[in-house]
């Protein structure tokens, strides 16, 4: 998934054709694991001599390594090759108001270490120091030295304005709004740093690892403390002119107060109906007491009568917001993610599907997220891996 402009066609010089074949072979090794020269030739259509030259070239460049031989075949054992895990390392971060999750992976996508760092969230705290300290600890846990990273992707609420490079739509994220924040983060990390909206990264993870695999047009609706959406069209994230595409939390919807100054009021709209605070208020109306929205939904699933009524109303609220989104986007698929849909599971998803069928003309499939752990963290790693592979796998 990328929004990088398609480059102009380049002449088919021998070096360019070799680079194309090299990248094809590396992608096959990532997808299929260790392969022999013969198998790579069969999958790419290259002759055995050309496949041998390709592997020799990649081994010399440090991009592939031999990893044993085949066994059990009728002929002699064949040498197997895999992508060199040490060709590059990347880090992904999931930033919230209370903590930062860190992970480091090698270029094959294997996670080497994870680290959780609570954040003070007080005025005057420096996110650059928090990120630098967390990265250093995660690299230490991974057995890597400082400076080992090829790239870092940070997932945050809100989004970077592509013109000013300042974080927008996330006033609650203390300390993350300086004018040169991205440059300072890159300097502290010792490598290029990208910042991406957290829900967009959840969609990246879903397309690479979860329910949206194979789908090029889908919407991911994230419902937790707040409400957000990610929009993927033609396989590419749609970010909008200021990076705010998918900021649907304050979208006007029936049943919620109309707020005319959403940045100042920080309330109203879709989020007031179906965000965590709204879900807890709805639960209390139905006699379900809980400390969190997820706990309230769990109790509703086990409480016939009041629980059924609560779930039906929650499904109606979620479907009301989704109806406005799918009426404009008309996606093939909607993926429900975040703590609230996850807590409701298939039962809540089916209720939302039924409600949506009556509220909108488009009828996309609804699926639950299947990405384990933190989808934002997985998406940050996938984003960083994509950038790193473009850099280190280029042999032209």
Protein Blocks (a to p, Z undefined) as FASTA:
>chain_A
ZZbdcdddddfdfklmmmmmmmmmmmmmmmnopadfklmmmmnopafklmmmmmmmmmmn
opaccebjaehiabdcdddddddfklpccddddddfkbccdddddfkopafbdcddddfk
ighiafklmmmmmmmmmmmmnopaehkagbdcdddehjddfklopaehilklghilcfkl
mmmmmmmnopacddddfklmmmmmmmmmmmmgoiabdcdddddfbccddddeehiacebj
nopgoiamlgccehiacdfblmlnopghjllmmmmklmmmmmmmnopacfbfklmmmmmm
mmghjlmmmmmmmmmmmmmmmmmmmmmnopabdcdedjklmmnmmmlmmmmmmmmmmmpm
blcdddddfbehjfklmmmmmmmmmmmmmmmmpcZZ
